[in-house]
Amino acid sequence: MRHYKLFVFVLIAFLSASVASFAQYGTKSAGGLHIKKIRVDTLAHGHSGFEGFEPQGLAGLSQTALRGKWGKVEVEYSSSIDWLDEVQLTFYVLAQGGTVFKERMTQVNVAGGPSHYAAFYLHPTTLQRFGEIQKVAVEISVAGENQDTDQWPQTSRKEWWNQYPVKEGLLKKVTETPFALSEADPHEDMK
């Protein structure tokens, strides 16, 4: 009888811990923010819609920046809260070579609604040097409290981003890319 009680206790403790750790990934939180989807894409010069401009006229971007293949990581999330002053998003992008690129973004004046977007971009030379995008994780928080975390592809629930060397400052906001005019529309205002 004593072993049975111990077994039941251990089983309940294990199941509680498993449910708690699974709950932080891809599930709707009590906080009202939920990550719906993470998209990974590549964009090239022809996508941006600026073919008629001289390359030197676009904020001094290099020929490589204008003609190369950019990586794009975008998250779509929903909010059931009428208005939020600030929403913080932390992106982790694992490249083929085993380096994690990390960057934070703060969006402001976020209204309640089913579809909000945030994106970061990888410069063509960064992709050439470190390799293609292999994995992505995004954490979304309000006032420092994590509301939701999700990953792409959805093959692992481990926090892999803590296991690799991290480089900050290489993920670019849309305003730092040739796509500033064509890609800025669906994204929230940033601080």
N, C-alpha and C positions, 0 to 999 in steps of 0.2 A: 504494500500500500504506500509506503514511504517513497519508493522509487517511482511509482505512478504519479504522485503529487509533484515530485521533482521534474519528471518528464513533462507534465502538463505546464508547469511554471516556465520551463525552458522553452517549450514550444510557443507559448503565448508571448514571451519576451522576444523571441526570434521573429514571429509574425508581426508584432507591433513595430519592431525596428525596420523590417522589410517594407511595410506599408508606409512608414514615415519617410524613408529614403526614396521610395518610388514617387511619393506624392510631390516632391519638389521638381520633378521633371515632367513637363508637358501636361500638367493638369491645372485646372482652373483654381486659382487661389482665392482665399477669402478676401483678399485685398482688391479685387476687381480688375486686375490686369491678367491677360492670358495670351501667351505666344501661340499664334495659329499656324504659322509656317515660316520656315527658313528656306530661302532660295539662293542657289549658287549659280553664277552665270559668267560668261566672258563677253566683253564688248569690244568692238573694233571701231576704227575710224568711221566707217560708213554708217554706224548706228547713231552717231551723235547729231547728224543733221547740219554740220558746219562745213560741208565740202566747198562752198563758194568763198570761204574766207582764206586769206593768206595765213599760213601757220604762224608767222611772226606776230600777227595781229591778235592772237588768242592768248593773252596774258603771258606772253613769252614762253609758252610751252615748247619743249624740244620736239624735233621731228620724231624721236622714238615715242614720246608721249602721245603724239597725234596719230601715228601710224601703227603702233603696237597693239597687242591684245591686253586689255585690262581685265582684272578679276573683279567681280562684283558679288558682295554678300549682302542680302537684304532680308530683313525680318518683318513679318506682318503680325500685328498684335491687336487685341481688342481691349476696350476699357468700358466697364459698367458704371464708372463714376462720372458724374456730370462734368466736372472740370478738375484737372490736376495742374498745379502750378508748375511742377517739374517731374519728368520721368527720366530716370537714368538707365541707359543700356550699356552693357559691357559685352563686347564682341571678342571671341577667341577664335583665331583662324590657324589651323595646322597646315603647314605646307609639306609637300612631299619630302623635303630634306630634313624634316624633324624639328622645325622651328615654329613656335607659336607666336603669331602677331596678336597683340592685345591693344584695344583702344576703347575708350569710354566716350559716350555721347550723352548730352543732356538736352532733352526736348522740353519746350516750355509751352504753357497754355494749351494743354492737351484736353480736348473735349471728349466726352463719352461717345462711344460709337464702335461699330464692328470692325473697322479697318483703319489702322494706323501703320505707317511704314517708316523704317529707318534703314540706312544702308552705308556701307563702307566699301572702298575700292582699293585694289592693289595695282600699283604702277607696273607697266610691262617689264621694266628691268628687274623689279622685285620678283615677279613670277619667273623670269629667266634665271635669276640667281638661286632662288630657294625652291623652285618647283611649283607644280600645280596645287590647288587647294584640295586637301584630303578630308578634313573635318572642320566643322564649325560648331561653336556653342555660343548661346546668347543668354545673358542674365538680364532680367528687367527688374528694376527696384524703384521704390518711392521712399524718400527720406531715409535712405540707407537700409531699408528693409526689403529683402528679396521677395518679389511677388511671383516670379515664375522663371524657370530655366528650361531650355530645350536645346536639342542638338540636331545636326545634319551630318551625315545620314543617321537615321535612327537605329543604328546597329549596336550601340553600347550605351549603358547608363552610367558608366564610370566617369569621374571627373578627370579625363585624360589631359586637360589643359594644365594641370598642376605637375605633370610628369616630363615636361619638355622645357628647353630654354625659351625665354620669353623676350621678344623685341617689341618695344613700344614706339609709336611715331611713324610707322610705315603704312598703316591703314589710313586712307585718305577720305575726307568728306567730299561730297559731290562738288562743292565749290572749289576744290583743289584738282579737279579733273577737266578734261575737254567736254564732259557731259553736263556741265553745270546748267546750261539752258534747257536741255531736253529731258533731264532726269530729275530736276528739282521739284516738279509739280506735285507728286503725291506725298512728299515727305513733310513732316511737321516742322515747325519753327525750332531752330536750335539756338542754344546759348553759347 
